[in-house]
Amino acid sequence: MRYRVLIEQDEDGVYVAEVSSLPGCISQGRTRTEAINNIKEAIAGYVESLTAHGDPIPPSITEEVVEVTP
């Protein structure tokens, strides 16, 4: 499954990762790589919890990156 993850660096230099399609699914890390690894674990736990409670799992995203040359 693929989910869009927003990663921002806060005022203390910590990278915060959030998945908007999974409300409350937020993690962080000292580096961008650590934040990505941590949010992957958070997503897996979130989806596991939804499954255990019989709740629907938000669909995976499909997106394309388009490069435009001016």
C-alpha positions as CSV (number, residue, x, y, z in Angstrom):
1,M,0.0,0.0,0.0
2,R,1.1,3.5,-0.7
3,Y,0.2,6.6,1.4
4,R,1.2,10.2,0.9
5,V,3.5,11.3,3.8
6,L,4.2,15.0,4.6
7,I,7.6,15.5,6.2
8,E,8.5,18.8,7.8
9,Q,11.4,19.9,9.9
10,D,10.3,21.6,13.1
11,E,12.0,24.5,14.9
12,D,14.2,22.1,16.9
13,G,15.4,20.3,13.8
14,V,13.3,17.2,14.3
15,Y,11.6,15.8,11.2
16,V,7.9,15.2,11.7
17,A,6.1,12.8,9.4
18,E,2.3,12.8,9.0
19,V,-0.2,10.8,6.9
20,S,-3.2,12.9,6.2
21,S,-5.4,10.0,5.1
22,L,-4.8,8.2,8.4
23,P,-5.9,10.7,11.0
24,G,-3.5,10.8,14.0
25,C,-0.8,8.8,12.2
26,I,2.2,10.9,13.1
27,S,5.8,10.1,13.8
28,Q,9.2,11.8,13.9
29,G,12.9,11.3,13.7
30,R,16.2,13.1,14.2
31,T,16.9,12.6,10.4
32,R,14.6,12.4,7.4
33,T,15.5,8.7,7.0
34,E,14.7,8.0,10.6
35,A,11.3,9.8,10.3
36,I,10.5,7.8,7.2
37,N,11.4,4.5,8.9
38,N,9.3,5.5,11.9
39,I,6.3,6.5,9.9
40,K,6.4,3.2,8.0
41,E,6.1,1.4,11.4
42,A,3.3,3.8,12.5
43,I,1.4,3.1,9.2
44,A,1.7,-0.6,9.6
45,G,0.5,-0.4,13.2
46,Y,-2.4,1.9,12.2
47,V,-3.5,-0.5,9.4
48,E,-3.2,-3.5,11.7
49,S,-5.4,-1.8,14.3
50,L,-8.0,-0.9,11.7
51,T,-8.0,-4.5,10.5
52,A,-8.3,-5.9,14.1
53,H,-11.3,-3.6,14.8
54,G,-13.0,-4.4,11.4
55,D,-12.7,-0.8,10.3
56,P,-12.2,0.0,6.6
57,I,-8.6,0.7,5.4
58,P,-8.2,3.9,3.4
59,P,-7.3,3.1,-0.2
60,S,-3.7,3.2,-1.4
61,I,-2.8,6.3,-3.5
62,T,-1.9,6.4,-7.1
63,E,0.0,9.5,-8.2
64,E,2.3,10.5,-10.9
65,V,5.2,12.9,-10.8
66,V,5.2,15.1,-13.9
67,E,8.3,17.1,-14.9
68,V,7.7,20.3,-17.0
69,T,10.5,22.1,-18.7
70,P,9.9,25.8,-19.0
